[in-house]
C-alpha cells in the first residue's frame, strides 16, 4: 500500500509539471487545448485521490465517502489540506469538460485552468510535500 501511496503522489507531481506547460502555450495552436484539458483532468483526479490518501492514511479520517471527489474535497477543506472553495468550482468544470464535445467550454475555461486552478494545484503540492518527506522514489 505504501508504494501505491507514494506512486500516486509522484504521478500528481508529474501531471502538474505537464500542466505547467499550458501556462505558456497558445490555446489556438494544435493540440494545446486538448492537451491542457487532458492534463487538467488527470491532475484533478490524481489530486483528490492524494487528498484521500492523506485523510485516510495520515489523518485517519474515515467517516466520509472515500469514492466521492466532492466528499473528499469537503473533508480536505475541513482538515485544512486545501484552503479554497475554488476546488468545488474546479470539480464542476472537470465534470462539464467531460461533455464538451466541440471544445467551446475548453476554450472558455483555458484561462481559469492556467491562472486559477494551476496555482491551486501548486499550493496543494507545497502544502502536502511534508507528508511524503519520509518516502523516496
N, C-alpha and C positions, 0 to 999 in steps of 0.2 A: 504493500500500500504506500509505503514511503516513496518508492520510485515514481509511482503514478502521481503523487502529490507534487514532487519537485519537477517532474516532466511537464505537468500542466502549467506550472509557473513559468518554466523555461519557454514553453510554447507561447504563453501570453507575451513574454518579453520579445520573442522573435516576431510575433504577429504585430506587435506595437511598432517595432522597428520597420516593418514593411509598410505599415500605415503612415509612418512618418514621411515616407517618400511622396505621398499625396499632398503634403503641405506645400511643396514647391513645384507641383505639377499643374499643367493646364488641363482642366476637365474636358476641354473640347478636343484634345488630342486622342488618337486611337487608344482604346483600352484603359485610359486613365480613370474614367468614371466607373467602368465596370470593375477594374482592379480595386479602386477605392471602396466601392460598396462591398466587394467580397472580403477585403481586409477588415473593413469596419465590422461586418457581421461576425467574422471569425474572432476578432479581438473582443467584441462584446460578449460572445458566447463563452469564450475561454475566461474572460474577466469574472463573469458572475459565478462560474464554476470554481475559480480560485477563491473567490469570496466565500463560497460554500465550504470549501476545504478548510479555510481558516476558522470559520464559525464552528464547524463540527470538530475538527481535529485539534485546534489550538485553544479555542474558547469554550469548547464542549457545550455549545448551544445546540440543542436537539429538538426543541419544540416549535419547529416550523416545517413547511412542506419543502423538503430538500430538492425536489424536482422542478420547482417553480422559480423561474428567474425573478418574478415580481416579489415573491415572499423572501427570497434570498436578498434582494436589494433592500427590502424593508428591514430585515434583520441586520444587514451590513450597516445601514444607516443608524439604527438603534445602538449598535455596538461600535460605532464610530470608525468603521473600516472605510466608509465613504462619508462625505460631508456635504453632499449636494443633492437636492431633489431633481436635478437635471438628469440623473441616472434613469428616473422613470420616463422622462421625455425621450431619452435615448432608447429605452426599451420600446416605446411606441413607434419611434422612427424605424428601428430594426424590424419590427413586425410589419410596418407599412411597406418597407422596401422589398419585402418578400413577394409583394403583389404589384410591384412597379414594372410592368411588362414593357413599357415604351421608354423608360429611362427619364421621364419628366420629373418624377419625385427625386430621383437620384441627383439630377442637376440642381434642383431646388435646395436639396439638403447638403450638397457638397461643402459649402462654406461652413455650415454647422458642424459637419464631421471634422473638418480640419482645424477650425478655430475654437470650437466649444468642446466637442467630445474627445478629440485627441488630447487636449490638456487634462481632461478629467481622467483619462486612462493613464497619463504620465503621473498625475498626482496619486492615483491608486498604486502604481508601481513603486513610487518612492515611499509611500505610506506602509506598504506591506513588505518591503525588502527585508526588514528585520526578522520577519517570521521565517525567512529562508536562509539566514546567515549561517546556520549550522549544517546546511546541506551543501554538497558540492556536486558538480556535474560529473 
